């Protein structure tokens, strides 16, 4: 091959190398379009979905704002701001630790209060039982005197008149019942029947109006406005 041919070949190849090194206007436009497409894609991601677009946009803008601040801040200012943020974090951690200690203390107080309340309930229950027992003992003690009087009446001679003694013992017994707020239920003939206080044994012919009490067969008793035994009665019918 001649020198001219070789030289011609080299000259023909050189423009191709220059073309590879320097991008054509079409390549530059394509690269610009690609960059624009990438930014558009990022914008689409930020705006994707109605429910999340606001949060994504705010986060993106916050990130851009932080980058702008970092870019416009010198090293000393940046170091001061970082130190300030660290102090703030330390303060928040200390405050959190304090709140956790307070929460533990409150939980401990609550547990102690619950325990104290349970112990209080147990003490009150025991006290009520003791008071009830003492009240029962006191009543029994007073009724023993009534029993002693009845027994003495029965120990009298057969010919002795014990009616007065029995009546005195009955009065004593009624007094003891009154001290316990016990009242007798003895309706008068002709009164209306009260199902809560009267127990109808049977219907009998009587001079009393029909459907009213004819006679009391056995008195009833109530204590503190509570019926503890109904009165047994007969009811008049024509």
C-alpha positions in Angstrom: 0.0 0.0 0.0 1.3 3.5 -0.9 2.1 6.3 1.6 -0.7 8.3 0.1 -3.2 5.5 0.7 -2.0 5.2 4.3 -2.2 8.9 4.8 -5.6 9.1 3.2 -6.8 6.4 5.5 -5.5 8.2 8.6 -7.1 11.5 7.5 -10.4 9.7 7.0 -10.3 8.2 10.5 -9.5 11.5 12.3 -13.0 13.1 11.8 -14.6 10.0 13.2 -12.6 10.3 16.4 -13.6 14.0 16.7 -17.2 13.1 16.2 -17.0 10.6 19.1 -15.4 13.1 21.4 -17.7 16.0 20.8 -21.4 15.1 21.1 -23.6 16.3 18.4 -26.5 18.8 19.1 -28.9 15.9 18.8 -27.0 14.0 21.5 -27.1 17.0 23.8 -30.8 17.4 23.2 -31.4 13.7 24.0 -29.4 14.0 27.3 -31.4 17.1 28.3 -34.6 15.3 27.5 -33.4 12.3 29.6 -32.6 14.6 32.6 -35.9 16.4 32.3 -37.6 13.0 32.1 -35.9 11.9 35.4 -37.0 15.1 37.1 -40.5 14.6 35.8 -40.4 11.1 37.2 -39.3 12.3 40.6 -42.2 14.9 40.5 -44.6 12.1 39.6 -43.4 10.0 42.5 -43.8 13.0 44.9 -47.4 13.6 43.5 -48.4 10.0 43.3 -51.7 9.3 45.1 -54.0 11.9 46.7 -53.5 10.7 50.3 -49.7 10.6 50.2 -48.9 13.5 47.8 -49.0 16.1 50.5 -46.7 14.3 52.9 -44.3 13.3 50.1 -44.2 16.9 48.8 -43.6 18.3 52.2 -40.8 15.8 52.9 -39.2 16.6 49.6 -39.5 20.3 50.2 -38.1 19.9 53.7 -35.2 18.0 52.3 -34.5 20.7 49.7 -34.7 23.3 52.4 -32.2 21.4 54.5 -29.9 21.1 51.6 -30.2 24.8 50.8 -29.4 25.7 54.4 -26.4 23.3 54.5 -25.1 24.8 51.2 -25.5 28.3 52.4 -24.0 27.7 55.8 -20.3 27.8 56.6 -18.6 25.1 58.6 -18.6 27.1 61.9 -22.3 27.9 61.7 -23.1 24.3 60.7 -21.0 23.0 63.7 -22.9 25.4 66.0 -26.2 24.3 64.7 -25.3 20.6 65.1 -24.1 21.3 68.7 -27.4 23.1 69.4 -29.4 20.1 68.0 -27.4 17.7 70.1 -28.1 19.8 73.2 -31.7 19.8 72.3 -31.7 16.0 71.9 -29.9 15.6 75.2 -32.5 17.8 76.9 -35.3 15.9 75.4 -33.8 12.6 76.5 -33.3 13.9 80.0 -36.9 15.1 80.1 -38.1 11.7 78.8 -36.1 9.9 81.5 -37.7 12.2 84.1 -41.2 11.5 82.8 -40.5 7.8 82.9 -39.3 8.0 86.5 -42.5 10.0 87.4 -44.6 7.4 85.6 -42.9 4.5 87.6 -43.5 6.4 90.8 -47.2 7.0 90.0 -47.6 3.3 89.2 -46.0 2.4 92.5 -48.3 4.8 94.4 -51.3 3.4 92.5 -50.4 -0.2 93.5 -49.9 0.8 97.1 -53.3 2.7 97.1 -55.0 -0.4 95.7 -53.4 -2.6 98.3 -54.4 -0.1 101.1 -58.0 0.0 99.8 -58.3 -3.8 99.7 -56.9 -3.9 103.3 -59.5 -1.2 104.3 -62.3 -3.3 102.8 -61.2 -6.3 104.7 -61.0 -4.4 108.0 -64.4 -2.9 107.5 -65.9 -6.3 106.7 -64.3 -7.7 109.8 -65.5 -4.8 111.9 -69.1 -5.1 110.7 -69.0 -8.8 111.5 -67.7 -8.1 115.0 -70.3 -5.3 115.6 -73.1 -7.6 114.4 -71.9 -10.4 116.7 -71.7 -8.0 119.6 -75.2 -6.7 118.9 -76.5 -10.3 118.8 -74.6 -11.1 122.1 -76.2 -8.1 123.7 -79.7 -9.1 122.6 -79.2 -12.6 123.8 -77.9 -11.4 127.1 -81.0 -9.2 127.6 -83.4 -12.1 126.5 -81.8 -14.3 129.1 -83.3 -12.1 131.8 -86.7 -12.7 130.3 -86.1 -16.4 130.3 -85.1 -16.3 133.9 -88.3 -14.6 134.9 -90.4 -17.2 133.0 -88.5 -20.0 134.7 -89.1 -18.4 138.1 -92.8 -18.1 137.3 -93.0 -21.8 136.5 -91.2 -22.7 139.8 -94.1 -21.2 141.8 -96.5 -23.5 143.6 -99.3 -25.0 141.5 -101.9 -23.0 143.4 -100.0 -19.7 143.1 -101.3 -17.1 140.8 -98.6 -16.5 138.2 -100.6 -14.4 135.9 -99.1 -11.1 137.2 -95.6 -12.5 136.8 -96.2 -13.7 133.3 -97.6 -10.3 132.3 -94.6 -8.5 133.8 -92.3 -10.8 131.9 -94.2 -10.1 128.7 -93.9 -6.4 129.2 -90.1 -6.9 129.7 -89.9 -8.9 126.5 -91.8 -6.2 124.5 -89.4 -3.6 125.9 -86.4 -5.5 124.7 -88.0 -5.8 121.2 -88.6 -2.0 121.2 -84.9 -1.4 121.9 -84.1 -3.4 118.8 -86.6 -1.3 116.8 -89.0 -4.2 116.5 -92.7 -3.3 116.2 -95.6 -5.6 116.2 -98.1 -5.9 113.2 -101.5 -6.2 114.7 -104.2 -4.7 112.3 -107.6 -3.8 113.7 -110.7 -5.7 112.4 -112.2 -3.9 109.4 -108.9 -2.7 108.0 -107.9 -3.5 104.5 -105.6 -6.4 103.8 -102.0 -5.5 102.9 -100.3 -8.4 101.0 -96.9 -7.1 102.1 -97.7 -7.2 105.8 -100.7 -9.7 106.2 -101.0 -13.3 105.4 -104.6 -14.5 104.8 -105.4 -17.8 106.4 -109.0 -18.2 105.4 -112.3 -16.3 104.8 -114.9 -16.4 107.4 -118.4 -14.9 108.0 -118.0 -11.7 110.0 -119.7 -8.4 110.8 -116.8 -6.6 109.1 -117.1 -5.3 105.6 -116.4 -8.0 102.9 -112.8 -8.4 102.0 -111.5 -6.7 105.2 -109.7 -8.2 108.1 -112.0 -10.1 110.5 -109.5 -11.2 113.1 -105.8 -11.4 113.8 -104.7 -15.0 114.3 -101.0 -14.3 115.0 -99.3 -10.9 115.1 -96.5 -10.1 112.7 -93.3 -8.0 113.4 -91.2 -5.5 111.4 -87.8 -4.2 112.2 -86.5 -0.9 110.8 -89.5 -0.7 108.5 -88.7 -4.2 107.1 -91.3 -7.0 107.6 -89.6 -9.9 109.3 -92.8 -11.8 109.9 -96.3 -11.2 108.4 -99.4 -11.1 110.5 -101.8 -14.1 110.0 -105.3 -12.9 109.6 -108.8 -14.0 108.6 -110.8 -12.1 106.0 -114.5 -11.3 106.2 -117.0 -12.5 103.6 -120.8 -12.2 103.5 
